[in-house]
Amino acid sequence: MHGLMDLVYVIVLGILVLAGLLTLVRLFRGPDTLDRIAALDVFVVLIIGATAVYVAFYRDGSNIPLLVAFALVAFVGSATAARLAERREWHR
């Protein structure tokens, strides 16, 4: 049973890495500021997901408050950046 769960963790991390690579492509190609902000937000969510897989794999709950704090800061940051980018586009 433990070997099956190890395989599941590896597969999930592989999918998260693939999604991260595709997100980095969107981040670098753009073409708009809001696309880049959305890509950064998705990238942060992927990092939080990978950290959650780490927590599940090692059964170490000490990182859960870090996940919650990071998710909160990421949400506030991306919402603020999107608002500023929208305001900048409106002034043009």
Phi, psi and omega in degrees: 000319182294325178294326178293318179293325175299320178295319178297317179298318180295318179296316180297317178295324176297318178295319179295322178294317178298316178296324177295320178295317178295325177292321177296325176298315179295324180295317183279329182276334177079237001273351186246160178296320180294328175296318179292322178295317178296321179295320177295321178296317178295321179297320177296318178297322178294321177296319178296320177297318179294323177292324176294324176294321176299315180299317180291321183294313183268359180051047182242101184277004183289344181267358182296317176299326176297319178299316181295315180296318180295320178295320179294314179296320179296318179296312181296319180295317181288324177294319178293317180295320178295321179295318179293321179293321178295319179295322179294319178293327181291328181283345182286000000 
